[in-house]
Amino acid sequence: MNDAGSVFTLSPESVAEFDKIVERYPTKASALMPVLWLIQDSAGFISDDAVVWISEKLEVTQARIREVISFYFMYRDTPQAKYKLQVCHNISCHIMKSRSIMTHIEKQLGVKPGVQTGDGMFVLEGVECLGACGMGPVMQVGSHLYEELTIEKVDAIIEGFRSDQPVTPDTDRKLEG
Amino acid sequence: MTNNQYKILSRRFDRNDAHNISVYEADGGYVGLKKVLSHMSREQVIAEVKESGLRGRGGAGFPAGVKWGFVPEDVEDIYFMVNADESEPGTFKDRFLLDYDPHMVIEGSIISSWAVRAKLCVIYIRGEFGWLVDRVQAAVDQAYAAGYLGENIQGSGYTLNMIVHKGAGAYICGEETGLINSVEGRKGQPRLKPPFPAVCGFLDKPTIVNNVETVASVPDIIIDGASEYRKHGTEKSAGTKLFSVSGPVKNPGIHEIPLGLPFNEFFHEWLGGMADGEELKAVIMGGSSVPVLTAEEAMETNLDYESLAEAGTMLGSGGMIIIPERCDMVELIQVLMHFYWDESCGQCTPCREGTGWLHRIVKKLRKGEGTLEDLDLIENVCEGMAGLTICPLSDAAVMPIISFLEKYRPEFEALIQNEKESISSSRWAREIRS
């Protein structure tokens, strides 16, 4: 733990967003989760310095912040791969053969689940239910889902990321109006 | 999706523009809110919802109007929370409501908040629905701009603010007190009840937590009245219900059914039966936590709270998982036991330790290292878990594994290579010998 004061800084836009969040929530402490999201979304992960900064700003102990980060699966306190391919391995996707999708991606990336590729581009993770059971097997990348996965579809998705032309996720549907 | 006559909650699911407030308003949106603010008392709204028979659609099935009635009269700070933490394996209905019809959820939330005199409404969306957080936030911003949220709503003197809160990946936050702790900026560990949240919840103030589908049902009940709502469904299971169907059937996805529909009819006529080359083996009716039914049992039951209870299972969230003949039931239960072990919040010993035990025993069986005593041990561990914890996650792990073991025991026994050898090598046998 660090008591020397925080050296963490946020961009002016993020500071403005931080102020908006704190204003919206009834107590400072209750703003902890959205503030953790704000920092993770802008910095990629929540660093030790960020924890000290949050602790000062929201007046909650560092211990409590760390306990919240470790309790929730989606908060990360170490640098992450650019694309996290999170394949659902729960019951509905399993019935629809998600295991073969996992195995295929593992082969394509050449790394075991949980291990980043050497270039820091990808990591494969097996995750619990993503709430898209009727469209299984499904995979989450960032804040979107790819659904009804097949080997061919997965290959196209990975290729899309590699060539910096990502395939449009299934949840990113065209809206009218 | 077939059977359009029952498409009530899902009536805008085939449109691509209803996320827009002007489209929603042109389709009769926010009329319910205007009606309660100008023509109804809070007591009338609560009475109408009670009369409709609307029951909590998240899984517990508790009558919504009755829950609202628990808020004490003499308190100022009251909170309303919408549970969109939809994480029960097999369930994906709330996602569609938020995606295709966010304003219906918002209107229902405002009416519900008004009925319990809440000053702040929180819509808690699971972290994995990242794209929905943006969709719902945009709709909330529109509702503020149109004067349906904020100060002095529609000149009624009522002030309500609304927050869209993004979870971060924890199944347990779907439990209402876990959800409340999460919004307070804590680990989502459930609280001991009583006191119930309706009396002492968020920041120790009265808090009502309702599922997305429950609040989305409210505007129609207000506009058309309880008797119209009761035209579908049975006496005790009123209205329609969204079922989210997964597994190899011809038509998986969202189906809105009148409660009481025979499963046989639903399976053959709505779902179109199994996909080509597949055969029905078993059905999990209401999300992964409810006891499994064999194909034969399923074909004899109706889809409503009472019929499913009689059949020894539950309607739960309506997350229906169709299991085909080719699936190994022990493999499936290993998948589920891994889930409950992973998601146990670690607070109560029976759940923290028990889910780990169950996962390890099933893993051992599947490795071919199990003994007959391990099957007894599963039952024994479950006895030490059911009904002995702060929240129902422990029971949610016990119900599937006990039902799988009871109904598909030969599949478990087939994994035990040699009965005699396994007995002689068991810890129990070694202890006897020593």
Interface residues (C-beta under 8 A of the other chain):
Chain A: R24 Y25 P26 T27 A29 S30 A31 L32 M33 P34 L36 W37 L58 V60 R64 E67 V68 F71 Y72 F73 M74 Y75 H89 N90 I91 S92 H94 I95 M96 E128 C129 L130 G131 A132 C133 G134 M135 G136 Q140 G142 S143 H144 L145 P169 T171 D172 R173 K174 L175 E176 G177
Chain B: N16 D17 H19 N20 S22 V23 E86 S87 E88 P89 G90 T91 F92 D94 R95 D99 L120 R126 G127 E128 F129 G130 W131 V133 D134 N161 I163 H165 K166 G167 A168 G169 A170 Y171 S182 V183 E184 G185 R186 K187 G188 L203 S244 V245 S246 G247 P248 P252 G253 I254 I284 S288 G319 I321 I322 I323 P324 C327 E331 L332 V335 L336 F339 D342 E343 C345
